[in-house]
Amino acid sequence: MSDLITKAVVSYVVERDIGPLKEGEVYQLDAESAAPLLAAKVIREASDEEVNGGEEEVAEEAPEYVEAAAQKLATKNAEALEKAALLIAEKLNKPAAPALPKITVRDNVDPTFGYKSFGEFAMLQVKKAHGDFDATRVVSEREKKYVTKGYLGLAGGPTVTSTDGGNLVPPSYADQLFNRVKNVTNLTDFTTDEKFSGNTLEVPVYNDTSPSNGVISYWTSEGNSTSDSKPNFSTVEIKLNNLVTLVNVSDYLLEDNAYALESFLNEIAPRKMIFELNKHVLYGTGNGANVISNAATVAVTRNTASHIYFQDIIGMYRVMSEWNLDNAKWYVSPSIMNELMAMAFPSSSGTFPIFQPTGVAGGYPSAQYPVLGTLYGKEVVLCSNMQPLGNKGDILFGDLTAVSKIQKAVDGKMTPFLFFDKVLSTFRFIIRIGTGSRWVSTWTRPDGVAVSPFVVLTGNSVVPN
């Protein structure tokens, strides 16, 4: 008798095609050979009816039947079974592919976490911390639901739970913070969003400083040789930096009027964050772009100290890069408004106002940021981060699309334990953001004038606001 007969064999039915095995076929295998096929649910143990057509098998005929089956297996199906078993074993032993990190969860998870509003979320969290049974049950159920759906603990996403001392603010409400702030200038909105992964981005920048270096275009006659030219490239590294905002709120306000709290947070927290983000772009706070004192910024000599006259505006307009003129805007300090309102252009027939307030021909009213009007046809945007009148940076003629930005979603958490003895709950919001200028030097026109997407007036020393 063959070696196969020395092992206990059992009849199995193929349940799905794999390799040479076809669905419905019956095979006899020993336990070792059948194991990977069973584990993969390719085969199952056959019934008497599937083995011999439903007739009761006579015990004394079993050895002859098994011997015949073994011989058939050895001569006809051994190779097929071996291939199938190896195929299954390979699939079972192959390590699982690592889960891809998720950049966003909004496709598969309700970003509100089931809460009707930010206020309801805050109120339930405080009641839970104070031992309220119903609030604890609701919060726990929602935490479990969204952990099961894969939001917490994903690569690139939040990992903290309430056991870590913080409760994750639903991303919908965290992200909406900036969207609900009106008439506040957020300079990062004017920058260019870049795609990135990780925590840094290397941005290639074109470093030619005039038409005569780097890539050169020229005319040539037929048959004449051509000269080589190549661009001067460098890179700017932009890193994510953390901007953290803490807001302490009375537990009584949370319990008594959570919706008033929602309005409060949607106004106060974003205003504070936007103020710091503007400093990041203007003055380089938090390793930002620093457009006021950037290497590529052109500083035009002020006509008269502590004043801004129409000659200054003309001088600034003159050195704006022609490639950036379409997107350029005037960003002004509130302290220069008296100069701006009274600014006029003299001519032989009198004077004409240079500044056109919003609502007058040429004005551009906007609900997203405060456009005061136009100056030589370009929007005038109010920004309280600009310098006081007379300082370098009291006015900026700039195209902020020349600034690259990388940013991750707002991460919001809330805990009632930081100032537990003072009956306060703390909200923490973190923005991870980085900006950098794609211009690393000025560009000199054929007339010898250095131009840039960032133009300021000279003045007193800059003190970041």
C-alpha positions in Angstrom: 0.0 0.0 0.0 1.3 3.5 -0.8 2.6 5.9 1.8 -0.6 7.9 1.4 -2.6 5.0 2.7 -0.6 4.9 5.9 -2.2 8.3 6.8 -5.8 8.7 7.7 -7.6 10.2 4.7 -10.9 12.0 4.6 -13.1 12.9 1.6 -13.5 16.7 0.9 -15.6 18.7 -1.5 -14.2 21.8 -3.3 -16.3 24.8 -2.5 -14.8 27.3 -4.9 -12.3 27.2 -7.8 -8.7 27.7 -7.0 -5.9 26.8 -9.3 -6.5 23.3 -10.7 -9.3 22.5 -8.2 -12.8 23.0 -9.4 -16.0 23.6 -7.4 -17.9 20.4 -6.6 -15.1 17.9 -7.1 -14.4 15.4 -4.4 -10.9 14.5 -3.2 -9.5 12.4 -0.4 -6.8 14.1 1.6 -4.9 13.4 4.8 -5.2 16.0 7.6 -1.8 17.7 6.9 -2.6 18.3 3.2 -6.1 19.4 3.9 -5.2 21.9 6.6 -4.4 25.0 4.5 -7.4 24.3 2.2 -9.7 24.1 5.1 -8.3 27.2 6.7 -8.9 29.1 3.4 -12.4 27.6 3.2 -11.7 26.2 -0.2 -12.8 22.7 0.8 -15.1 21.1 3.4 -15.6 17.6 4.6 -17.8 15.7 2.2 -21.1 13.9 3.2 -21.8 10.2 2.5 -24.1 11.2 -0.3 -21.4 13.3 -2.0 -18.8 10.5 -1.6 -20.8 7.5 -2.8 -24.2 8.8 -4.1 -26.1 8.3 -0.8 -25.6 4.6 -0.5 -24.5 3.3 2.9 -20.9 2.3 2.7 -20.1 -1.2 3.9 -17.3 -1.3 6.5 -15.4 -4.3 5.0 -15.3 -2.6 1.6 -13.7 0.5 3.0 -10.0 -0.6 2.7 -10.5 -1.4 -1.0 -12.4 1.9 -1.6 -9.7 3.9 0.2 -6.9 2.1 -1.7 -8.6 2.8 -5.0 -9.1 6.4 -4.0 -5.5 6.8 -3.0 -4.3 5.3 -6.2 -6.5 7.6 -8.2 -5.2 10.6 -6.2 -1.6 9.5 -6.6 -1.9 9.1 -10.4 -4.3 11.8 -11.4 -4.8 14.5 -8.8 -1.7 14.5 -6.6 0.0 17.3 -8.6 -3.1 19.4 -8.8 -3.7 19.2 -5.0 -0.1 20.0 -4.3 -0.3 23.1 -6.4 -3.5 24.2 -4.8 -2.2 23.5 -1.3 1.0 25.5 -2.0 -1.1 28.4 -3.4 -3.3 28.5 -0.3 -0.3 28.2 2.0 1.4 31.1 0.3 -1.7 33.3 0.7 -2.2 32.3 4.4 1.5 32.9 5.3 1.9 36.1 3.4 2.0 39.1 5.8 -0.9 41.4 5.6 -0.3 44.7 3.7 0.1 47.6 6.1 -2.9 49.8 6.4 -2.5 53.0 4.3 -2.6 56.2 6.5 -5.7 58.2 6.1 -5.4 61.9 5.4 -9.1 62.6 6.0 -11.9 60.7 7.7 -14.8 62.6 6.2 -15.5 60.0 3.6 -16.3 57.2 6.1 -17.1 59.0 9.4 -19.7 61.5 10.5 -17.4 64.5 11.3 -19.9 65.7 13.9 -19.5 62.5 15.9 -23.3 62.5 16.2 -23.5 65.7 18.1 -26.1 68.3 17.1 -23.7 71.2 17.8 -20.4 72.1 19.4 -22.3 73.3 22.4 -24.0 70.0 22.9 -20.7 68.2 22.7 -19.2 70.5 25.4 -22.2 70.3 27.7 -22.2 66.5 27.6 -18.5 66.3 28.3 -18.8 68.5 31.4 -21.8 66.6 32.7 -19.9 63.3 32.2 -16.9 64.7 34.2 -19.4 65.6 37.0 -20.7 62.0 37.1 -24.0 62.4 35.2 -25.1 58.9 34.2 -27.0 59.8 31.0 -24.2 62.0 29.7 -21.6 59.3 30.4 -23.7 56.8 28.5 -24.2 59.0 25.5 -20.6 60.1 25.3 -19.3 56.5 25.8 -21.6 55.2 23.0 -20.4 57.8 20.6 -16.8 57.3 21.4 -17.1 53.5 20.8 -19.0 54.1 17.6 -16.3 56.3 16.1 -13.4 54.2 17.4 -15.0 51.2 15.7 -15.4 53.2 12.5 -11.7 53.9 12.5 -11.3 57.6 13.3 -9.2 57.5 16.4 -5.7 55.9 16.3 -5.3 56.2 12.5 -1.9 57.2 11.2 -2.0 60.9 10.6 -5.1 61.4 12.7 -5.9 62.0 16.4 -4.9 59.3 18.8 -6.1 60.7 22.1 -9.2 59.4 23.9 -10.9 60.5 27.1 -8.6 58.2 29.1 -5.7 60.4 28.1 -7.2 63.4 29.8 -8.7 65.0 26.7 -11.9 64.5 24.7 -11.6 64.9 20.9 -13.6 67.8 19.6 -15.5 66.5 16.5 -13.5 67.6 13.4 -16.5 69.3 11.8 -16.7 71.8 14.6 -12.9 72.3 14.9 -12.6 72.9 11.1 -15.6 75.4 11.1 -13.9 77.7 13.6 -12.2 79.8 10.8 -15.2 79.6 8.4 -17.5 81.4 10.9 -15.2 84.4 11.4 -16.3 87.3 9.3 -14.5 90.6 8.6 -11.2 89.4 9.9 -8.2 89.2 7.6 -6.5 85.8 7.6 -3.4 86.3 5.4 -2.9 82.5 5.1 -6.1 82.5 3.0 -4.3 84.4 0.3 -1.3 82.0 0.1 -0.9 78.9 -2.1 -1.8 75.6 -0.7 0.7 72.8 -1.4 0.2 69.1 -1.4 2.6 67.3 1.0 3.1 64.3 3.2 4.9 64.1 6.5 6.0 67.2 8.4 8.1 69.1 5.8 8.0 70.2 2.2 10.9 71.1 -0.1 9.7 73.7 -2.5 11.8 74.2 -5.6 12.3 77.9 -6.4 13.5 79.7 -9.5 16.5 81.7 -8.6 17.3 83.7 -11.7 17.8 87.3 -10.8 17.7 89.0 -14.2 16.9 88.3 -17.9 20.6 87.8 -18.6 21.2 84.8 -16.3 19.7 81.3 -16.0 17.5 80.3 -18.9 18.2 82.7 -21.9 16.1 83.1 -25.0 17.8 84.5 -28.2 17.4 84.7 -31.9 19.7 82.8 -34.2 20.2 82.3 -38.0 19.8 79.0 -39.7 22.9 76.8 -39.4 24.4 78.8 -36.5 25.3 77.1 -33.3 23.3 77.7 -30.1 24.5 78.5 -26.6 23.5 76.4 -23.6 21.5 77.8 -20.7 20.0 76.3 -17.6 17.8 77.6 -14.8 19.2 78.5 -11.4 17.2 76.4 -8.9 17.3 76.3 -5.2 14.8 74.9 -2.6 13.0 76.4 0.4 12.2 74.0 3.2 8.8 74.5 4.8 8.1 72.8 8.2 4.9 72.3 10.1 4.8 74.3 13.3 2.3 74.1 16.1 0.1 77.0 17.0 -1.7 76.2 20.3 -4.7 78.0 21.7 -6.1 77.3 25.2 -9.6 78.6 26.2 -10.8 78.2 29.8 -14.6 78.3 30.2 -16.8 78.2 33.3 -18.5 74.8 33.8 -21.6 76.7 34.8 -21.7 78.4 31.4 -21.3 75.0 29.7 -24.1 73.5 31.7 -26.5 76.4 31.6 -26.0 77.7 28.1 -23.8 75.6 25.9 -25.1 77.4 22.7 -23.8 80.8 24.0 -20.5 79.1 24.5 -20.5 77.9 21.0 -20.9 81.4 19.7 -18.2 82.7 22.0 -15.7 80.1 20.9 -16.5 80.6 17.3 -15.6 84.2 17.6 -12.8 84.5 20.2 -10.7 81.5 19.6 -10.4 82.0 15.8 -9.6 85.7 16.2 -6.7 84.9 18.5 -5.4 82.2 16.2 -5.7 84.3 13.0 -3.8 87.1 14.7 -0.9 84.8 15.3 -1.1 83.3 11.8 -0.8 86.8 10.3 2.4 87.3 12.3 3.6 84.0 10.9 3.2 85.3 7.3 4.3 88.9 7.9 7.1 88.6 10.4 8.2 85.0 10.3 6.9 84.2 13.8 6.9 80.4 14.1 9.3 80.0 11.1 6.9 81.7 8.7 7.4 83.5 5.4 8.4 86.9 6.8 7.3 88.9 3.8 8.0 92.3 5.4 11.7 91.6 5.8 12.2 88.8 3.3 15.3 88.7 1.2 13.1 89.2 -1.9 11.2 92.2 -0.5 11.7 95.6 -2.0 11.7 98.5 0.4 10.9 101.8 -1.3 12.3 105.0 0.2 9.5 106.9 2.0 8.9 110.4 0.7 8.3 111.9 4.2 8.9 110.3 7.5 5.8 109.1 9.4 3.6 109.9 6.4 2.3 108.1 3.3 1.8 110.2 0.2 0.7 109.5 -3.3 4.3 109.6 -4.5 5.0 106.6 -2.1 2.1 104.6 -3.6 3.4 105.3 -7.2 6.9 104.2 -6.1 5.6 100.9 -4.7 3.4 100.2 -7.7 6.4 100.8 -10.0 8.5 97.9 -8.4 5.8 95.3 -8.2 6.7 92.3 -10.4 4.6 92.3 -13.5 4.0 88.6 -13.1 2.4 89.2 -9.7 0.5 92.4 -10.5 -2.8 90.6 -11.2 -3.0 89.1 -7.6 -1.4 92.0 -5.8 -3.3 93.7 -3.0 -2.7 96.6 -0.6 -2.5 95.3 3.0 -2.7 98.3 5.3 -2.6 99.2 9.0 -5.6 100.9 10.6 -3.2 103.6 11.6 -2.7 104.8 8.0 -6.4 105.3 7.3 -6.3 109.1 7.8 -3.5 109.3 5.3 -5.3 107.0 2.9 -8.6 108.8 3.0 -7.1 112.2 2.3 -4.7 111.0 -0.4 -5.2 112.9 -3.7 -3.5 113.1 -7.1 -2.8 116.7 -8.2 -3.3 117.8 -11.8 -3.6 121.0 -13.7 -7.4 121.0 -13.2 -7.4 120.2 -9.5 -6.9 117.1 -7.4 -8.5 113.7 -7.7 -8.9 111.1 -4.9 -6.6 108.1 -5.3 -8.4 105.9 -2.8 -11.9 104.7 -3.8 -13.9 103.4 -0.8 -16.0 100.3 -1.1 -19.3 101.0 -2.7 -17.8 103.6 -5.0 -16.9 102.7 -8.5 -14.0 100.3 -8.4 -14.7 99.1 -4.9 -14.9 95.4 -4.1 -17.2 94.6 -1.1 -16.4 91.2 0.5 -17.9 89.3 3.4 -14.8 87.2 3.9 -12.3 89.9 4.7 -12.5 93.7 5.1 -11.9 95.3 1.8 -11.9 99.0 2.3 -11.8 100.0 -1.3 -9.3 100.3 -4.1 -6.0 102.1 -4.6 -4.9 102.5 -8.2 -7.4 99.7 -9.0 -6.1 97.2 -6.4 -8.0 96.0 -3.3 -7.2 97.7 0.0 -7.4 95.1 2.8 -7.3 96.1 6.4 -5.0 94.1 8.7 -4.4 95.0 12.3 -1.1 93.1 12.3 0.5 95.7 10.0 2.9 98.2 11.6 2.0 101.6 13.0 2.2 104.6 10.6 5.9 105.4 10.0 7.3 101.9 10.6 8.5 99.7 7.8 5.4 97.4 7.2 2.6 100.0 7.8 1.6 99.2 4.2 2.4 96.2 2.0 1.8 95.9 -1.7 2.0 92.2 -2.1 1.0 89.1 -4.0 0.7 86.5 -1.2 0.1 83.7 -3.7 3.9 83.8 -4.0 3.9 82.2 -0.5 3.5 78.4 -0.3 1.6 76.9 2.6 1.3 73.5 4.2 -1.4 72.9 6.8 -3.2 70.1 8.6 -6.7 70.1 9.9 -7.4 71.9 13.2 -7.0 69.5 16.1 -9.4 70.3 18.9 -9.7 68.7 22.4 -11.4 69.5 25.6 -10.8 68.5 29.2 -12.5 69.4 32.5 -9.5 68.3 34.6 -6.8 71.0 34.1 -8.5 73.5 36.3 -10.9 71.2 38.1 -10.5 73.1 41.4 -11.6 76.4 39.7 -14.6 74.8 38.1 -13.2 75.5 34.6 -13.1 73.4 31.5 -10.3 73.9 29.0 -10.5 73.8 25.2 -7.3 73.3 23.3 -7.0 73.9 19.5 -3.8 73.1 17.6 -3.1 74.2 14.0 -0.1 72.7 12.3 1.0 75.0 9.6 4.1 76.2 7.8 4.7 78.9 5.1 7.6 80.0 3.0 8.3 82.4 0.1 9.0 81.0 -3.3 11.0 84.1 -4.1 14.4 84.1 -2.5 15.8 87.3 -4.2 14.6 90.3 -6.2 14.5 90.2 -10.0 16.2 93.0 -11.9 14.5 94.3 -15.0 16.4 95.4 -18.1 15.9 99.0 -16.9 17.9 98.1 -13.8 15.0 98.3 -11.3 14.7 95.5 -8.8 11.2 94.1 -8.6 9.4 91.7 -6.3 5.9 90.3 -5.3 6.5 92.0 -1.9 6.9 95.8 -1.6 7.0 97.9 1.5 8.0 101.5 2.5 11.2 102.2 4.5 10.6 103.4 8.0 11.3 102.8 11.6 12.2 99.4 12.9 9.7 96.6 12.6 8.1 95.4 15.9 5.9 92.4 15.1 2.3 93.1 16.0 
